[in-house]
Amino acid sequence: LDLTPLNYGMVASYYYLSYTTLEIYAASLTEKCKLRALLEIFCASSEFKNLIAPVRTPGEERALVRASKHAVYNYPSFANAYDVTAKVNLLLQSHLGAGTIPVGRLPDSS
């Protein structure tokens, strides 16, 4: 039995991506993708579901809804603030566009 890795498998292994993320990238990315499409494809990565927590408090939800009104690309499903993909999209837009998201006082780590 001769086993050899496929190109997608090698890429997924090298960049620590899950196969579902790589399938999304392979099926969705084209030469003519615009920035909005790239952002939506990137935010659909399954790795974010493990890294970023959904909205936990009403204050956080209000802050994200307020910030979404100033986002360049309005994400269609941000009506559901508990969607991790929508939260990642908004946070990335804020970071890349040098926008601000109002935050309350962070709890002490002690």
Secondary structure as GFF3:
##gff-version 3
##sequence-region A 1 110
A	DSSP	alpha_helix	7	14	.	.	.	ID=ss1
A	DSSP	alpha_helix	19	28	.	.	.	ID=ss2
A	DSSP	alpha_helix	35	43	.	.	.	ID=ss3
A	DSSP	alpha_helix	47	51	.	.	.	ID=ss4
A	DSSP	alpha_helix	58	68	.	.	.	ID=ss5
A	DSSP	three_ten_helix	76	79	.	.	.	ID=ss6
A	DSSP	alpha_helix	84	96	.	.	.	ID=ss7
###
